[in-house]
Amino acid sequence: MEGSIVSNIYRRRAPQTLTTARDTGRRLRLPSLDRSHAPVPSPATQVAVTLLRRKWFILGFALLGGALAGLSALARPPLYTASTQIVVDPASGRAQSASGPAPQDALDPTIDSHLTMLISDAHLRHVLEALRGADADRTPATADPSPPKSSSFVGNQLETLRAARASASHFLHGILSGSAASAPPQEAADASARARLKTSLRVGQELRSRIITIGFTGPDPDYAARVANTVARVYVEDLARRSLASKEQALASVKNSLPVAQSQLASAADQLEAYRLTHGSRDPANTDTSGQEITQLGRQISLIRADLAETTKRIDQIQTLHSLQTLRNPGASTAELAAAIGSQSLMGPAAGQAVGTRPDGVAAGDAGSDPNRADPLEQAIAQLNEKASTDRAQLALLEQRHNALKAAADDAAGQLSGLRALELQVDVASRRYNDLLTHQQELIQQIESPAPGIAVWSEARRPTKPTTLSSAFLIPPGMVVFGTLGAVIAILRRNSDRTLRGEAETEAALGIPSAGLLPRTARPQARRLSHILLTEPKSVYTRALRSLLISMASPDEGLRLPNILMIASSDRREGKTTLAWSIALTAARLGEHVLFLDLDQKGSGLTREFRSAFTCTPTSATFTDFLIGACALSDAVEKMPDIGVDYMPAPDISCDLLPLMVSADASKLIGPLRQAYTVVIIDGPTGLEGPEARLVTAWADAILFVVRWGATQRNLARAVLDGLNSNAPFDDRPQPVVSVLTQVNLKQHAGYRFGDSGDLLLAGPR
């Protein structure tokens, strides 16, 4: 029996002296939080570790992508492309003029126009009609221009799917239109056929040449060549037909315009002859002579006007000067008058004398009585007046002649302009008539030898090699794409994972040191768990648990554990009770007097298994009875001698512990537990069940916070841990709190490359 295992264990006597709750010898040894010496992995390293850890997932995704790519390639029949070429005449797309654009610049719009018309709905409609006509000539029952059906199994399956889809579409259309048996409209069928033809058709210019390539891709090579040739042939014939029709229409228009142009030319010639007979024939030389004479008369008139103005000015100046000398300066000299008159007769021996005195001393006032002085002045003024009269007479004659010549010139110019207008009208009518005759001859020649400006350069032949790639060429790209997708998914899952796995990240997330980790076990049972811990010291689980206890014990007191140790967690699924029983069994194996205090009112299946398998003295009393003093400590404890653990049952779930735990006597009753037992393991309530967990922390010397590997959310654990630390103990000194990772998958844990105690457990003996 397993009781014999524990009976041979040296049990340490309980100390005679009271071990207080704050005995420094029983204080928990806290692991260091300083991990500055540990290398911090870079983001690239984390990505590499994630990809290496998820390599099988990524490889599976890549193989799936390769398989899907291969299957998709096999599901599609091979496609063949047939190409025909047409050449464009450069003279048909540009004007024949010396000032026109460059040939290539004029050819580009023409090529673009042909490319647009080749894929237009009107041209595709004509192509479908030609294909239907050819199919009707070959097989009267065939009227669908779709390519022939493939003979392969995959092709037959595709045709079946297409037929089913068409039938379903027709059925739904019939339901919506009110008649389930009604056929689809012909317009919709034609539009669908044009869409399929346009999808498989490809037209393009060969570099910057005059060659246009028309290609058609389909599963049948013969049908592909026939469609490509039909598209080119129908387009060339349509252009030739339209060109011929436009030229015939232009010829008819020219023929209708010729009589009108001829009559206009005859009418213009008659008007010209009548004008010449009516107005006579004017010599252009006479007109030029009259113009020269008018110009010379204009120059003479200008000269005479200038001479007359000068003479008048001199007369006015003499009269003004003579008046001023007479009234104001009788002593003016005769030289000034002579200079104003422009005569030297007054200049003589008496030139230096004053104008107001005579040689013999006679005053100027007596000038009127001196005939020698008055005659030259009056004669000079009279001569100037006579010259001015002569200039006026000549000016009047010249202006009269000038006006007469100008009137005659205006009349001649009017006659010449009318004549020239009629001549220009005759010239325009004659030129238009000649152009119409020339255009008529050109149209006749073009109709006799038609040239549409585009021709088939090379016809398409039956292609022998498919244009689609083999399935073997599609598998590598599919694997690469899906492999990359799998890597992205793995990285996104790792970045979105908010659970805790490594000791270092647990310490960083919770802010408390980590005591170690426990490997994953199957569903724990009481006898199996006790057998592993008591009889298999070399098992991974036993070694991990002993390392955990040694890391918490005080080395200066013989590696003794804290007197009261509370096991806390944020949820019931994190293995809190399993860890509590494991620590109790291991402590008992090490010779401690252990009490398992159960405060989990909801109960645990593992605890019920331990009571059923190892309890020798069942009791109906609970921790509540001991807390209120209704029974002694020995009456509230169940003995389990086979495993060396005493058990105090938890109160019923209907019992309200909160009023009892906040009472003043609750803390005093913890003293007997410290005196009677060296180690008390408290399986406390979870942090999400209520405030009782906060109050229980005040009784404990140390707290083990359980974190389940890969399951506990860091934000939830952080919130529960903050709630547990919010209540200070009785002497206002906080208890040590460490974390423990449970249910660790060591193989997966090693894949994360944390470099903690999990790698040591995996590398040790199994």
C-alpha positions in Angstrom: 0.0 0.0 0.0 1.0 3.6 -0.5 0.8 4.1 3.3 3.9 2.2 3.7 5.7 4.7 1.6 4.9 7.6 3.9 5.5 5.5 7.1 9.1 5.1 6.2 9.6 8.9 5.9 11.4 10.7 8.6 8.8 13.1 9.9 10.2 16.3 11.4 8.9 17.2 14.8 6.8 20.3 15.1 8.8 23.1 16.7 8.2 23.7 20.3 8.3 27.4 19.9 5.6 29.3 18.2 6.3 30.2 14.6 4.8 33.5 13.9 3.3 34.6 10.6 6.2 36.9 10.0 9.1 34.7 11.1 12.1 35.6 9.0 13.3 32.0 8.9 10.1 31.0 7.1 10.0 33.8 4.7 9.6 33.0 1.0 12.7 33.4 -1.0 11.8 35.6 -4.0 13.4 35.0 -7.4 15.1 38.0 -8.9 13.1 40.1 -11.3 16.3 41.6 -12.8 16.7 40.0 -16.2 18.8 42.7 -17.7 21.6 40.2 -18.5 19.2 38.1 -20.6 19.3 38.9 -24.3 16.2 40.7 -25.6 15.1 39.1 -28.8 14.7 41.5 -31.7 11.5 41.6 -33.8 13.3 39.8 -36.6 14.4 37.1 -34.2 10.8 36.7 -32.9 9.5 36.4 -36.4 12.1 33.8 -37.3 11.3 31.8 -34.1 7.6 32.0 -35.0 8.2 30.8 -38.5 10.5 28.0 -37.3 8.0 26.9 -34.7 5.1 26.9 -37.2 7.2 25.4 -40.0 4.9 22.4 -40.4 1.8 24.6 -40.5 3.5 26.7 -43.2 4.6 23.6 -45.1 1.1 22.2 -45.0 -0.3 25.5 -46.3 2.3 25.5 -49.1 1.5 21.9 -50.0 -2.2 22.8 -50.0 -1.5 25.7 -52.3 0.5 23.5 -54.7 -2.3 20.9 -54.7 -5.0 23.5 -55.4 -2.9 25.1 -58.2 -2.3 21.7 -59.8 -6.0 20.7 -59.5 -7.1 24.1 -60.9 -4.7 23.6 -63.8 -6.0 20.1 -64.5 -9.6 21.3 -64.2 -9.2 23.7 -67.0 -8.7 22.4 -70.5 -5.6 23.6 -72.5 -6.2 26.8 -74.4 -4.9 27.5 -77.9 -4.4 31.0 -79.5 -4.6 31.6 -83.2 -3.5 35.0 -84.6 -4.1 36.7 -87.9 -2.6 40.0 -89.1 -3.9 42.9 -91.1 -2.0 45.8 -92.6 -3.1 49.4 -92.7 -2.5 51.6 -95.7 -0.9 54.8 -94.5 -2.4 56.9 -97.3 -5.9 56.1 -96.2 -5.5 57.7 -92.8 -4.0 61.1 -93.6 -4.7 64.0 -96.0 -2.5 64.3 -99.0 -1.2 67.7 -98.4 2.3 69.2 -98.2 1.5 70.8 -94.9 0.0 67.7 -93.3 1.4 66.0 -90.2 4.2 63.5 -90.1 3.3 60.0 -91.4 3.7 58.3 -88.0 1.8 61.0 -86.2 -1.1 60.7 -88.7 -0.9 56.8 -88.5 -1.4 56.6 -84.8 -5.0 57.9 -84.7 -5.8 55.6 -87.6 -4.4 52.5 -85.8 -6.4 53.5 -82.7 -9.6 53.8 -84.7 -9.1 50.4 -86.2 -8.4 48.8 -82.8 -11.5 50.4 -81.3 -13.7 49.3 -84.2 -12.4 45.7 -84.1 -13.7 45.2 -80.6 -16.9 47.3 -81.0 -20.3 45.6 -80.4 -21.4 46.3 -84.0 -18.4 44.5 -85.5 -18.7 41.6 -83.0 -22.4 41.3 -83.9 -21.4 40.9 -87.6 -18.7 38.3 -86.6 -21.3 36.3 -84.7 -23.7 36.4 -87.7 -20.9 35.2 -90.0 -20.0 32.4 -87.6 -23.6 31.3 -87.2 -23.9 31.3 -91.0 -20.8 29.2 -91.4 -22.0 26.8 -88.7 -25.4 26.6 -90.4 -23.8 25.7 -93.7 -21.8 23.0 -92.0 -24.4 21.7 -89.6 -27.9 23.0 -89.9 -28.8 22.1 -86.3 -25.9 24.1 -84.9 -26.5 27.8 -84.4 -24.4 28.5 -81.3 -21.1 30.1 -82.1 -19.5 28.7 -78.9 -16.4 26.6 -79.3 -16.8 22.8 -79.7 -17.0 20.9 -76.5 -13.9 19.2 -75.1 -13.8 15.4 -75.3 -11.9 15.1 -72.0 -13.6 14.2 -68.8 -12.8 17.5 -67.2 -14.2 19.3 -70.2 -17.4 17.3 -70.0 -17.8 18.2 -66.4 -17.3 21.9 -67.1 -19.9 21.8 -69.9 -22.3 20.0 -67.5 -21.7 22.7 -64.9 -22.3 25.5 -67.5 -25.5 23.8 -68.7 -26.7 23.5 -65.1 -25.9 27.1 -64.4 -27.7 28.2 -67.6 -30.7 26.1 -66.7 -30.9 27.6 -63.2 -30.5 31.1 -64.6 -33.3 30.5 -67.1 -35.5 29.0 -64.4 -35.0 32.0 -62.0 -35.6 34.4 -64.9 -38.9 32.5 -65.7 -40.0 32.8 -62.0 -39.2 36.5 -61.8 -41.0 37.1 -65.2 -44.0 35.0 -64.3 -43.5 32.0 -66.6 -41.1 29.2 -65.7 -41.1 27.8 -69.2 -40.2 31.0 -71.0 -36.9 31.1 -72.9 -34.4 33.9 -72.3 -34.6 36.9 -74.6 -32.7 36.8 -77.8 -31.0 40.1 -77.0 -29.6 38.7 -73.7 -28.3 35.6 -75.5 -26.6 37.8 -78.1 -25.1 40.0 -75.5 -23.8 37.0 -73.6 -22.3 35.6 -76.8 -20.6 38.9 -77.6 -19.2 39.1 -74.1 -17.7 35.6 -74.4 -16.3 36.5 -77.8 -14.8 39.8 -76.5 -13.3 38.1 -73.5 -11.4 35.6 -75.7 -10.5 38.1 -78.4 -7.2 40.1 -78.3 -6.3 42.9 -80.7 -3.1 45.0 -80.7 -0.6 46.9 -82.7 2.8 45.3 -83.4 5.2 47.8 -81.9 4.7 51.1 -83.9 4.2 49.4 -87.2 1.2 49.3 -89.5 0.5 45.7 -88.6 -2.5 44.9 -86.3 -2.7 41.4 -84.8 -6.0 39.7 -84.1 -5.8 36.8 -81.7 -8.5 34.4 -80.4 -8.0 32.0 -77.5 -10.1 28.9 -77.1 -10.0 25.2 -76.1 -10.4 24.1 -79.8 -7.4 25.1 -82.1 -9.5 24.7 -85.3 -12.2 26.9 -83.9 -9.7 29.5 -82.7 -8.2 29.8 -86.1 -11.6 30.1 -87.8 -12.7 32.8 -85.4 -9.5 34.8 -85.8 -9.8 34.6 -89.7 -13.5 35.5 -89.5 -12.9 38.6 -87.4 -10.3 39.9 -89.9 -12.2 38.9 -93.0 -15.5 40.4 -91.8 -13.8 43.6 -90.8 -12.0 44.0 -94.1 -15.1 43.2 -96.1 -17.2 45.6 -94.0 -14.7 48.4 -94.5 -14.5 47.7 -98.3 -18.3 47.7 -98.5 -18.6 50.9 -96.5 -15.9 52.5 -98.6 -17.6 51.5 -101.8 -20.9 52.7 -100.6 -19.5 56.1 -99.6 -17.7 56.5 -102.9 -20.8 55.7 -104.9 -22.7 58.1 -102.8 -20.0 60.7 -103.4 -20.1 60.0 -107.1 -23.8 60.5 -107.2 -23.4 63.8 -105.3 -20.8 64.9 -107.8 -23.0 64.1 -110.8 -25.8 66.0 -109.2 -23.5 69.0 -108.6 -22.0 69.2 -112.1 -25.1 70.8 -113.8 -25.4 73.4 -111.1 -21.7 74.3 -111.3 -21.9 74.5 -115.1 -24.9 76.8 -115.0 -23.2 79.0 -112.3 -20.1 79.2 -114.5 -22.1 80.2 -117.6 -24.1 82.9 -115.6 -20.9 84.4 -114.2 -19.3 84.6 -117.8 -22.4 86.3 -119.2 -22.4 88.9 -116.4 -18.7 89.6 -117.1 -19.2 90.2 -120.8 -22.3 92.3 -120.2 -20.4 94.5 -117.8 -17.5 94.9 -120.3 -19.9 96.0 -123.1 -21.8 98.4 -120.8 -18.8 100.2 -119.1 -16.2 99.7 -121.7 -12.7 98.5 -121.3 -10.5 100.5 -119.0 -6.7 100.6 -119.6 -4.9 100.1 -116.3 -2.0 102.3 -117.7 -4.3 105.4 -117.9 -5.4 104.8 -114.4 -1.8 104.8 -113.2 -1.0 108.1 -115.1 -4.0 109.8 -113.5 -2.7 108.7 -110.1 0.8 110.1 -110.8 -0.7 113.4 -111.9 -2.9 113.6 -108.8 0.2 113.0 -106.7 2.2 115.8 -108.4 -0.7 118.3 -108.1 -0.9 117.5 -104.4 2.8 118.3 -104.0 2.4 121.6 -105.9 -0.6 122.6 -103.8 1.4 122.0 -100.7 4.3 124.1 -101.9 2.0 127.1 -102.9 0.2 126.9 -99.6 3.5 127.1 -97.8 4.7 130.1 -99.9 1.4 131.9 -99.4 1.6 131.3 -95.6 5.1 132.7 -95.5 4.1 135.9 -97.5 1.1 136.5 -95.3 3.3 136.2 -92.3 5.8 138.7 -93.6 3.0 141.2 -94.4 1.6 140.9 -90.9 5.1 141.2 -89.3 5.9 144.5 -91.3 2.6 146.1 -90.4 3.0 145.2 -86.7 6.6 146.4 -86.6 5.8 149.7 -88.4 2.9 150.4 -86.0 5.1 149.8 -82.9 7.9 152.0 -84.3 5.6 154.8 -85.0 3.8 154.8 -81.6 6.5 153.8 -79.2 10.0 154.2 -80.7 10.1 156.9 -83.2 13.9 156.6 -83.1 14.0 153.1 -84.6 16.4 152.6 -87.4 15.5 152.0 -91.0 17.6 148.8 -91.1 15.0 146.9 -89.0 12.2 147.7 -91.5 14.4 146.8 -94.3 15.2 143.5 -92.7 11.5 142.8 -92.1 10.6 143.8 -95.7 13.6 142.0 -97.2 14.6 145.0 -99.3 18.1 146.7 -99.4 16.8 150.0 -101.0 16.2 151.4 -97.6 19.8 150.7 -96.6 22.2 153.6 -97.4 24.1 156.5 -95.9 21.3 157.2 -93.5 21.1 153.5 -92.3 22.8 154.3 -89.1 20.5 157.2 -88.3 17.4 156.9 -86.2 14.2 156.2 -87.9 12.6 159.2 -86.2 15.1 161.8 -87.5 16.1 163.0 -90.9 19.7 163.9 -92.0 19.0 167.5 -91.6 17.5 167.0 -88.1 13.9 166.8 -89.2 11.8 164.8 -86.7 10.1 161.5 -87.4 6.8 163.1 -87.0 7.5 164.8 -90.3 7.9 161.5 -92.1 4.6 161.9 -93.9 5.9 164.9 -95.7 9.0 163.0 -96.9 8.3 161.2 -100.2 11.7 159.6 -100.2 10.9 157.7 -97.0 7.3 156.6 -97.6 7.5 155.3 -101.2 9.9 152.3 -100.7 7.9 150.9 -97.7 4.5 151.1 -99.5 6.0 149.6 -102.6 7.4 146.7 -100.6 4.0 146.0 -98.9 2.3 146.3 -102.3 4.6 143.8 -103.8 4.0 141.3 -101.1 0.2 141.7 -101.4 0.5 141.2 -105.1 2.5 138.0 -104.6 0.0 136.7 -102.1 -2.9 137.4 -104.6 -1.0 135.5 -107.3 -0.4 132.5 -105.0 -4.1 132.4 -104.1 -5.1 132.3 -107.7 -2.7 129.5 -108.6 -3.8 127.5 -105.5 -7.5 127.7 -106.6 -6.7 126.5 -110.1 -4.6 123.6 -108.8 -7.2 122.5 -106.3 -9.9 122.6 -109.0 -7.7 120.4 -111.2 -6.9 118.1 -108.4 -10.6 117.6 -107.5 -11.5 116.8 -111.1 -8.7 114.2 -111.5 -9.7 112.6 -108.2 -13.3 112.3 -109.2 -12.3 110.7 -112.5 -10.0 108.3 -110.7 -12.8 107.3 -108.2 -15.1 106.5 -111.1 -12.4 104.5 -112.9 -11.6 102.5 -109.7 -15.3 101.6 -109.2 -15.5 100.3 -112.7 -12.3 98.3 -112.3 -13.4 96.8 -109.0 -16.7 95.6 -110.5 -14.9 94.1 -113.4 -12.5 92.3 -111.1 -15.3 91.0 -108.9 -17.0 89.5 -111.9 -13.7 88.0 -113.2 -13.1 86.5 -109.7 -16.6 85.0 -109.7 -16.0 83.5 -113.1 -12.6 82.1 -111.9 -14.2 80.5 -108.8 -17.0 78.9 -110.8 -14.6 77.6 -113.4 -12.3 76.2 -110.7 -15.2 74.5 -108.9 -16.5 73.0 -112.1 -13.0 71.7 -113.0 -12.6 70.2 -109.4 -15.9 68.4 -109.7 -14.8 66.9 -113.1 -11.5 65.8 -111.6 -13.2 64.3 -108.5 -15.7 62.5 -110.7 -12.9 60.8 -112.6 -11.1 59.8 -109.4 -14.2 58.3 -107.9 -14.9 56.3 -111.1 -11.3 55.0 -111.0 -11.6 54.1 -107.3 -14.9 52.3 -107.8 -13.5 50.3 -110.7 -10.4 49.3 -108.5 -11.6 49.5 -104.9 -8.9 49.9 -102.1 -10.4 49.9 -98.5 -7.1 51.0 -97.0 -6.7 47.8 -95.0 -6.0 44.2 -96.0 -5.3 40.8 -94.5 -1.5 40.3 -94.2 -1.4 36.8 -93.0 -4.2 34.3 -92.1 -4.3 32.3 -88.9 -3.4 28.6 -89.0 -4.4 25.8 -86.6 -2.1 26.2 -83.5 -0.3 23.1 -82.3 1.0 24.3 -78.9 -1.3 25.4 -76.1 -0.7 28.8 -74.6 -1.7 27.8 -71.1 1.0 26.6 -68.8 1.3 23.0 -67.7 0.1 22.2 -64.2 3.7 21.5 -63.2 4.5 25.2 -63.7 1.6 26.4 -61.6 2.4 24.2 -58.6 5.5 26.2 -57.4 3.8 29.6 -57.6 0.8 28.1 -55.7 3.1 26.8 -53.0 5.0 30.1 -52.7 1.7 32.1 -52.4 0.1 29.8 -49.9 3.4 29.3 -48.0 3.6 33.1 -47.7 0.0 33.2 -46.7 0.6 30.6 -44.0 3.6 32.5 -42.7 1.5 35.7 -42.5 -1.2 33.8 -40.7 1.3 32.4 -38.2 2.8 35.8 -37.5 -0.6 37.4 -37.1 -1.7 34.6 -34.7 1.4 35.1 -32.7 1.0 38.8 -32.5 -2.7 38.6 -31.6 -2.0 35.9 -28.9 -2.5 37.6 -25.5 -1.9 34.5 -23.4 1.2 33.9 -21.2 3.8 31.2 -22.0 7.3 32.1 -21.0 8.6 32.9 -17.6 10.2 36.2 -18.7 7.0 37.5 -20.4 5.0 36.4 -17.4 7.2 38.4 -15.1 7.0 41.4 -17.5 3.2 41.2 -17.8 2.4 40.6 -14.1 5.2 42.4 -12.5 6.0 39.6 -10.1 8.8 37.0 -10.2 8.2 33.6 -11.6 9.0 30.5 -9.4 9.1 28.1 -12.4 6.8 25.9 -14.4 5.1 22.5 -14.2 4.8 20.3 -17.2 1.4 19.2 -18.6 -0.2 16.0 -17.2 -3.2 14.1 -18.3 -6.4 14.5 -16.3 -4.9 14.3 -12.8 -6.3 11.6 -10.5 -5.6 11.3 -6.8 -3.9 7.9 -6.8 -2.0 8.6 -10.0 -0.7 12.0 -8.8 0.3 10.6 -5.4 2.0 7.7 -7.1 4.1 10.0 -9.3 5.1 12.4 -6.5 5.8 9.7 -3.9 7.3 6.9 -5.9 8.8 8.5 -9.1 11.3 11.1 -8.0 13.0 11.1 -11.4 9.8 11.9 -13.4 9.6 15.3 -15.1 6.7 16.4 -13.0 8.3 15.5 -9.7 11.6 17.2 -10.6 9.7 20.3 -11.7 7.7 20.5 -8.5 10.7 19.9 -6.3 12.6 22.6 -8.1 9.6 24.9 -7.5 9.6 24.3 -3.8 13.4 24.6 -3.5 13.3 27.9 -5.2 10.7 29.1 -2.7 12.3 27.7 0.5 14.8 29.6 2.7 18.3 28.0 2.5 19.5 29.3 5.8 16.8 27.3 7.7 17.2 23.9 6.0 15.2 24.8 2.9 12.0 25.2 5.0 8.8 26.3 3.3 6.7 29.3 4.4 4.3 28.4 7.2 1.1 29.3 5.4 1.1 29.2 1.6 -1.9 30.3 -0.4 -2.6 29.0 -4.0 -4.5 31.6 -6.0 -5.6 31.9 -9.6 -7.9 33.9 -11.8 -10.0 31.0 -13.0 -10.8 27.4 -11.9 -9.5 25.9 -15.1 -5.9 26.9 -14.5 -4.9 23.9 -12.3 -4.9 25.6 -8.9 -6.1 22.6 -6.9 -3.7 20.2 -8.7 -0.8 22.4 -7.7 -2.0 22.7 -4.1 -2.3 18.9 -3.7 1.1 18.5 -5.5 2.8 20.9 -3.1 1.1 19.2 -0.1 2.3 15.8 -1.1 5.8 16.9 -1.9 6.1 18.8 1.4 4.9 15.7 3.3 7.4 13.7 1.4 10.1 16.1 2.6 9.0 15.6 6.3 6.8 18.6 6.8 3.6 18.4 8.9 1.1 19.5 6.3 -2.5 20.8 6.5 -4.5 21.1 3.3 -7.0 23.9 4.0 -9.8 23.8 1.4 -11.6 27.2 0.9 -12.9 26.3 -2.6 -16.7 26.2 -1.8 -17.6 25.0 -5.3 -15.5 21.9 -4.7 -13.0 20.2 -7.0 -13.2 16.7 -8.4 -9.6 16.1 -7.5 -10.2 17.0 -3.8 -13.2 14.6 -3.7 -11.0 11.8 -5.1 -8.3 12.4 -2.4 -11.0 12.3 0.4 -12.5 9.2 -1.0 -9.2 7.4 -1.5 -7.1 8.5 1.6 -9.4 9.8 4.4 -9.5 7.6 7.4 -11.5 9.8 9.8 -14.2 11.6 8.0 -15.7 14.6 9.7 -18.8 16.6 9.1 -17.2 19.7 10.6 -15.8 22.4 8.2 -13.5 25.4 8.3 -16.5 27.5 9.2 -17.2 25.5 12.4 -13.5 25.9 13.4 -13.6 29.6 12.5 -16.6 30.4 14.7 -15.3 28.1 17.5 -18.0 25.5 17.2 -15.5 22.7 17.3 -11.8 22.0 18.1 -9.1 21.8 15.5 -8.8 18.1 15.7 -12.6 17.7 15.1 -12.4 19.8 11.9 -9.5 17.9 10.4 -9.6 14.6 8.4 -6.5 12.5 8.6 -4.9 11.0 5.5 -2.0 8.9 6.9 -1.2 7.1 3.7 0.0 10.4 2.1 0.9 12.2 5.4 -1.5 15.1 4.9 -4.3 16.5 7.1 -7.3 17.9 5.3 -9.8 20.6 6.6 -13.0 20.6 4.5 -14.4 23.7 2.8 -17.7 25.1 4.0 -20.8 24.5 2.0 -21.5 26.7 -1.0 -24.5 28.2 0.7 -22.4 29.5 3.6 -21.4 33.1 3.4 -17.8 33.4 4.4 -17.4 37.1 4.0 -18.9 38.2 7.4 -16.9 35.6 9.3 -13.6 36.4 7.6 -13.9 40.2 8.3 -14.5 39.6 12.0 -11.7 40.4 14.5 -11.6 36.8 15.8 -10.8 35.3 12.4 -7.2 36.3 12.4 -6.7 35.1 16.0 -7.8 31.6 15.1 -5.1 31.3 12.5 -2.5 31.0 15.4 -3.5 27.4 16.3 -2.9 26.4 12.7 0.6 27.8 12.8 1.4 26.0 16.1 0.0 22.7 15.0 1.4 22.5 11.4 4.7 23.5 9.8 3.1 24.0 6.4 -0.5 25.0 5.7 -1.6 24.9 2.1 -4.6 27.0 1.4 -6.6 26.2 -1.7 -8.2 29.5 -1.9 -11.1 30.7 -4.0 -10.4 32.1 -7.5 -10.1 35.8 -8.0 -13.2 36.0 -10.2 -15.5 34.5 -7.6 -15.6 37.3 -5.1 -13.7 39.3 -2.5 -13.0 36.3 -0.3 -9.7 35.7 -2.1 -8.5 39.2 -1.1 -9.2 38.5 2.5 -7.5 35.1 2.5 -4.3 36.7 1.3 -4.0 38.4 4.7 -3.6 35.0 6.4 -0.8 33.8 4.2 2.9 34.1 4.4 3.3 33.8 0.7 1.1 33.5 -2.4 1.5 31.3 -5.4 -0.4 32.8 -8.4 -1.2 30.1 -10.9 -1.0 30.9 -14.6 -2.0 28.2 -17.1 0.4 28.0 -20.1 -1.1 29.3 -23.3 -4.6 29.8 -21.8 -4.5 32.6 -19.2 -5.1 36.0 -20.6 -2.6 38.5 -19.4 -5.1 41.3 -18.9 -7.3 39.1 -16.8 -4.4 37.8 -14.7 -3.2 41.4 -14.2 -6.6 42.5 -13.0 -7.0 39.6 -10.6 -3.4 40.1 -9.3 -4.0 43.8 -8.7 -7.1 42.8 -6.7 -5.2 40.4 -4.5 -2.5 42.9 -3.8 -5.0 45.7 -2.9 -5.4 44.3 0.7 -2.4 44.7 2.9 -1.7 42.1 5.7 -2.3 42.8 9.4 1.0 44.5 10.0 0.8 46.5 6.8 3.6 44.6 5.1 2.7 43.0 1.8 3.2 39.2 1.3 5.6 37.8 -1.3 3.7 36.8 -4.5 5.2 34.6 -7.2 3.8 33.1 -10.3 3.8 29.5 -11.5 3.1 28.3 -15.0 1.1 25.1 -15.1 0.1 22.6 -17.8 3.2 23.4 -19.9 3.6 21.5 -23.2 7.4 21.1 -23.0 7.9 20.4 -26.7 5.9 23.4 -27.8 7.5 25.5 -25.1 10.9 24.6 -26.5 9.8 25.8 -29.9 9.4 29.4 -28.6 13.1 29.5 -27.7 12.5 31.2 -24.3 15.6 29.7 -22.8 14.1 29.2 -19.3 13.6 26.2 -17.0 11.4 24.4 -19.5 14.3 23.7 -21.7 16.2 22.2 -18.7 13.2 19.9 -17.9 13.0 18.8 -21.5 16.8 18.1 -21.8 16.8 16.1 -18.5 16.0 12.4 -18.0 12.4 11.5 -18.8 
